[in-house]
Amino acid sequence: MTKPAITIGVFDSGVGGLTVLRELAARIPHANYLYFGDTARLPYGSKSAETVARYAVGAAHFLHQQGADLLVIACNTATALALPQIRAALPIPVEGVIEPGADAAAAASSAQQVVVVATQATVASHAYRRELEARGCAAHEKACPLLVPLVEEGWTDHNVTRQVAQIYLDEAFAGAFAAADVLLLGCTHYPLLRPLLRSITPKSVTIVDSAESTAKAVAAHLAQSANCPPQPAPAHQQEAALQAAERAPSPLLQFYATDSAEKFKALGSRFLGYAIAHVEHVDLKE
Amino acid sequence: MTKPAITIGVFDSGVGGLTVLRELAARIPHANYLYFGDTARLPYGSKSAETVARYAVGAAHFLHQQGADLLVIACNTATALALPQIRAALPIPVEGVIEPGADAAAAASSAQQVVVVATQATVASHAYRRELEARGCAAHEKACPLLVPLVEEGWTDHNVTRQVAQIYLDEAFAGAFAAADVLLLGCTHYPLLRPLLRSITPKSVTIVDSAESTAKAVAAHLAQSANCPPQPAPAHQQEAALQAAERAPSPLLQFYATDSAEKFKALGSRFLGYAIAHVEHVDLKE
């Protein structure tokens, strides 16, 4: 007898969070997944905290209504600006990308010095620095505004991207941070650059990826929940869940986007690692 | 006796339109200028035509209420998607950036073959191709998504930018367009790359800049209006206008932005060519 599958909602302002979904699906293959990309309203980075919180809470409610049992905020800006509000608004567990990334980076650093590469908006929020300092690590947050457009252009193994990344890393691993021993990828686009970044970073530096760290944290959370199971559901609800799980292929993936479904498919497939067959366009009222 | 100064409203989704303002101020130095950057809601390129029209008409009304006698839509996306709606909504002349750019490019091309470099959104609208074909020119529209972030990073004379531009131009001047003799800059960020683009483009290719072409078109429009003056205003209105013009330094520049005034000042000064002292933050309701 199969356990009824859990449904995990994954939310991002765009397609970057698909790198988190990819890691989740690899670690928790029997879950169902609902992915929501708020592509019509990106980038969140230029918006006020109030606006980001309103958008993110709306998307979180949508995913909960579609059946999510657990929510992953796979967006650094939304995590930095709105995680407490999203947690307060939903009756299900909500995980962000910043705490797991900071946990993994702090654990990996002997020097207690971490370089964080991220977008301008994430750096401006100083969310990673706060979390790393709370874990006893000094953090140098380096904004790398060209890396997202280079990834979106598909230049993930391009000589130009190598030069740009080298310039950013030379600036980041400088001064007091010349001996930093962890490079934390604080943007969901950057896992696509991991091989390139690995090739230009000294062997003594450990690369920690927030997407991967978040998936590990969610898998650990679920394993813990399984060991301490909640009150079992009434028999007829268990029955219905089992029947649904048996009818559905596993993992079941459903994609929602607020902008063009075609654009999401074309760009998103690169982030997910395989072709996205269907995207449902949704229009969330503010 | 000085003529009462005209007030020209300039609208863009961000700071790029400041290159149009710079050209306008050079050609029409005695006008007053109101610049509106809808920085909180950029980029317009990922939004629906309906949404862009609603935002642009709102901004246009704002500039008219602040006293604009003539409006320049210094935004390729808003021009491509909403120029008719803006013209219909306002009782003042409205000029976009696409028709003047297409006029100048068609006039400069002997081969009747034009390469247009622009953002993905502008290329997807095919607004330049339509206008150029209507003027008897074939057009190859080439999306150059890395150029805007490279300009915003300040790398306008950087070796990386030179390599990226060379790759784009090699792809653009290829096949049937190998003998194109005009390069049309169809994005308000690109004038900052003009020296770099000039250095890597064959001498036989004329570079036409939509920002400059638009300023020339507006100057020509004003010169024509001056030759065929409209019904003069009542004497007391003329008097008030004169008094206002005498009190104000000329050109009077006023900046409005929907996102952070500080960010607008820092980035905008590079586009305008000199420091922006004051930016008023405005919050337009949708």
Interface residues (C-beta under 8 A of the other chain):
Chain A: T39 A40 L42 P43 S46 K47 S48 P145 L146 V148 P149 L150 E152 E153 N159 V160 Q163 V164 I167 D259
Chain B: T39 A40 L42 P43 S46 K47 S48 T51 P145 L146 V148 P149 L150 E152 E153 N159 V160 Q163 V164 I167 D259
